Amino acid sequence: MKRENRFDRGFLISIIVLASTGFLIFLSASLGLFARTSASFASVAFSQIFLGLFLGTVACVITSKINYRLWRKYALYIFVLSIFLTLLVFVPGIGFSHGGASRWIIIGSFSVQTSEFLKIGFIIYIAAWISGVKKNIQIFKFGIMPLILLCGLVGLILLRQPDTDTFIILGGTAVAMYMVGGGRWKHLPLILLLAIICLSVVAFTRPYIRDRLVTFINPTRNLQGSSYQLNQSLIAIGSGQMFGRGFGQSVQKFNFLPEPIGDSIFAVMAEEFGFVGSTLLIFLYIFFTFRGMRIAMNSPDAFGGLLAFGIVILIVTQSFFNIGAMVGLLPISGIPLLFFSHGGTALFMTLAEVGIVLNISRFQKTDL
């Protein structure tokens, strides 16, 4: 039976718990920054609270009320606009560089990471394209070839910044959407081969990528250099033991962990809440994924299903990449733990994206 005007409660609850828990952990991790300079703490906290949590919640409410079919109608325009915004990082006077990367533009007193807009623009367009070509997606020139060209276009922009991590996540999400949308499995080896060639070229031309891979293979190679973050993260996680030191009691966030409010925030959480808290967090992301996949499978049309699937996979993949890197199961990257890590733009867009999934849930074909 078709259902309208009622959000998926399980998915909504998972969003609320993730956002509220993430904010509390962020405040605890921020104490390390406050100990160094209260001015920086105030600036970071304001960005996270106002731009991320408050405006993100407003965006979530708005997108949850917009009929998801409108995103398909304007998919091409949204994608083109997201590319335009991302290219602004290369414009002098508008783009902002930090740590050798050009990923932000300045709007007033705020810095905005435009790749966050590219992520959702790309996902919306991929969902619209796949649902449009339908069975023709199994034909090479209508399926795999456009996918390669679209990923190549996005890759040229992101690798120029450089933002290799985002490109890998977006490319992987697009491939997953392609396969779910009816793509031929025999094309998967070609995709994987192209991905390996591309990543090999990037690793060969970017020394920091090589360092990450070598560190992943040998975590004790350079304890004061490329291996420092991983080893400090493992110390923090190990210090948490079974139940953790307690909320706000992390030691590693003070002058030890690089980016305790950024990509190392999982280590802070694990130190304060231990193995039990870390496991509960992972299960929370799994529950979020499960409810999101149920929404995708029960969507009344292919576009809604692919859009919900793409958004959920995009969010969860980034989060598990972050956790995997912090425990040494994946190479260290700059990918944030969504809902937790500092980044007003990322939190804003994440909440806006889950609002889209909530809207899709209003039109599910069956009651859950």
N, C-alpha and C positions, 0 to 999 in steps of 0.2 A: 504493500500500500504506500502510495506516495505521501510524503510528509513535508509540511511547510511551516515556516514561522517558528521553528523550535531548533535551537542550536544543539549540537551534540554535547551533552553535559560532561561526559568523560573527557573529551578533548578540551573543553573550556576549563574544567577543573585543573587539568594538567598544565595549561598555560598559566593560570593564576598561581599555582604552586611553584612552577619554574621561575616566573617573574619575581614573585615575592621572596623566595629563597635566594635567588640570584642577587637581588638587591641587598639583602642582609649580609651575604658573603662578601659582596663588593664593599660594603661599608667596613667590614672587619679587615679586609685586605688593604683598604685605603689608609688604615692607621699607620702602616709602614711609611706611606707617603707623607702623612701628617707629621710624623716624627722628624722628617727632614725639612719640610717647609709647609707651613699652614696655608700659605698663599696658593701653592700648587694644589693642595688638597681641596681648597674651596672651589677653585676653577674646575677641577676634574669632577668633583661631586655635583656641582651645579649642572655641568654638561650631561652627566649621567641621569640626574633626577629630572631636569626640565626637558632637555631635548630627547633623551632616551625613554625614560619611564612615563613621564606625564604626557608629552606629545605623542609618544608611541601608543599609549593607551587610547588617546583620542583618535589616532589613526586606525587602531584596531576596531574601535566602535564604528567608525565611518566605513571602512572596507567591509565589515561584517554586514552592513546594511545595503551595500551596492550589489545589485544582481551580478553574479560572476560572469554571466554571458556578455556583459558589456566589455570585459577585458578582451574577449575574443574579437569583438567588433573593432576595437582600436589597437589590436596587438602590434601591428606593424608600426604605427605611430609611436607607441610606447617604447618599442625596441629602438627605433631611430633616435628618439629623444634621450633614452638612456645612454646610447653610444655618444651622442653629442655632449651630454653632461660629463661623461667619462673622459672625453678628449679635452675638456677644459683644463684638466690638470697640467697640460703641456703649454698652456697659454701664460706667458709672463705677466705677472701682476695679479693673476687670478689663481693659478696653481700654486701649491705649497709643497715643498720637499722636506723630508725628514729622514735621516739615516740612509741617505742615498736613494730613496724611493720617492717618486712623484705620484702620490695617490690621493691628494686632498685638494680641495678648493676652499678659499676663504670667503665666508659670508658673514659680514659684520665682525663680531668677536668669536665666531664659531668656525671650526674647520670641519668640513664635510667630506667623508670618503665616498666618492662618486661610484666606485665599483659596486657598492651596495645597491644602487639603483640599476646598474647593469645586470646584476644577478636576477632580479625579479623581472626586468624587461626581457631578458633572454629566456627565462623559464616560460613566461606568458606566450612569447612568440613561438617557442618550440612546441608548446601544447596546442596552439592554434594551427601551426603548420602540420603536425602529425594528424590531428583530428580532421584536417582538411583534405589531405591526400588519401586517407583511409587505406584501402587495400593496395593502392599503388605504391605504398611505402616499401613494399617488397621488391619493387623494380629499382634497379641500381640508380638510374638517373633521377628518380623521384624520391628515393629514400636515402641511401648511404651517401650519395654525392652531395646533396644539399646539406646534410648533417656535417660532413667534413668541411664544407665551405663556411658554414655558420660558425663552427667551432674555430676554424682558422681565422676568421675575421675577429672574433672575440679574443683569440689568443694573441694576435698581433698587437692589440691595444694593451692587454694586461701584461704581456711579457715586456713591452716597452717601458712600463712604469718603473721597475718590474714588480709584478705580483703573481709569481708562479703558483703559489698555493691556491689562490682564487681560481686561476685558470684550470688547475687540476680538478678542483671541486666542481666547477661549472661543467667542464668537459665530461666528467664522470656522471653527473646528474643528467646531462643531455643524452648520453649513451643509454643510461637506465630507462629514461623516458622513451627513447627510440625502441628499445627491446620490448617494453611493456605495451607500446602502441602498435605492435605487430611487425617489428623489424625482423629480418631473417637472421637466424642464429649463425648461418654460415658466413655472414658478413662480420661477425664479432672478431674472428682472428685478424682480419684486415684492420679493424679499428684498433685492436691491441697492438699490432705491429707498428702502425703509425704513431700510436701513443708512446711506445718504447723508443722509436727513432727520435721523436720530438723531445722527449725528456732527456735522452742521451745527448742530443745537441745542446740543450739548455745546460745540462750538468757540465759539459765540456767547456762551454763558453762562460759560465758563471761560477767562479771559484767558491762562493758561499754555498752553492748547491752541493758541490763536491764535498765540502767540509761537513755538511749535514749528513750526507750518506756515509762518509767515513766514520763520523761520530756514532752513527746508528750501528754500524758494524762493530766498532771498537769504542765503547762508551768511556773507557779509561785512557784513551789516547792522549788527551790534552785537558787535564782537569782544571786548569786555570784559563783555558781558552775556549775552543769550540765545544768541549764537553761540560763546561761549567754549569750551564743551565740545567741540563739533564741530571747531573749528579746532585745539585742542590735540590732539585725537585724530588729525587728519590729519597734524599735525607729527610725532607719535609714529610713525605708520604709515610716513610718508615717510622718517623717520630710520632705519628698519630696513633700507631698501634691499632688496638681493636676499637676503642671508643673515642679516641682523640684527646687533645689537651683541653678542649672546651672552647666555646665561642669567644672569639677575640684573643685567644691565647697563643696564636701562632708565633713562633720565634723566627722562623725563616723569612718571614715577610719584612723583617727589619734588616736591611743591608746585606742580605744573602741571596734571596731569590731575585733574579732579573724579572722585571715586569710582573710584580705580584698582583697587580690589578688587571693585567692583560692576559697573555697566553699562559701564565704560570698560576692563575687563580685556582685551578683545580688542586694544585699542590697545597695551597693555603687551606682550602676546604678540607682536604684529606688530613692535614695535620691537626686541624681543630675538631673534626668529627670522626676521624679514624676510618677503619675498614668498614664498619657498619654504615656510617654516613655516606661514604663513597659508593658502597653497593646500593644503598637506597636511591642515590642520585642517578646511578646508571639505570636502575629499574624505572625511575621516573621518566627518563628519556625513552626507554623501551615502551612504556605505557603510552607516552605521547605519540610514538611511531605507530603503535598498534591501533590507536583510535583514529589517527590520520589515515592509515591504510584502509580502515573500515569505511571511512567517509569516501575515499577515492573509489573503492570497489562498488559502493552503493550510489555513486553519482548517476544522475539520469542521462548523462551524455558523455561521450568520449573526452570532450574538451575539459569538462569539470573534473573528471577522473584523473586525467593527465596533469592538470594544473595542481590539484590537491596532492597527487603523488610527487610531483616535482618539487613543490614547496617543502613538503615534509622531508623528503630525501635530502634536499639542500641543507636544511637546518640540522638534521640529525647527523649527516655525514660530517659537517664542519665540527660539530660538538664531539663526536667520537674520534675524529682526527686529533683534536686537541687533547682529549683524555689519553689516547693511545701514545701520543708524543711525550706526555708528562710521565708515563710509566715505562717508557722505553720500548714500546711495541711498534712504534712508527718513528720515522725521522722527525727531529724538532722542526717546527714550522711556526709561522706567525699567525696561524689560524686561531681565532678567539673561541672561548667556550660561550656559545650564545646563551643569552639571558643572564650571564654572570660577568663576563669580562667587560672592562671599560671600553667604551665606544658608543657614544650617543647615537651616531648614525646607524650602526649595526643593530642596536636595540630597537630604535625607532622602526627600521625596516622589517626586523623580525616580527614585531608586534603587528605591523601593517599586513605582513604576509599571512600570519596565522588568522587574521581577521578575514582574509579571502577564503581560507579553508572553512572557517566557521560559517560563512555565507553559503558555501557549497553544501555544508551539512544540513542546511534548512530544506534542501530539495532531495534528500536521500529517498531512495525508492522503497526502503523497508524501515520499520521501526526497530531500534536497537535496544 
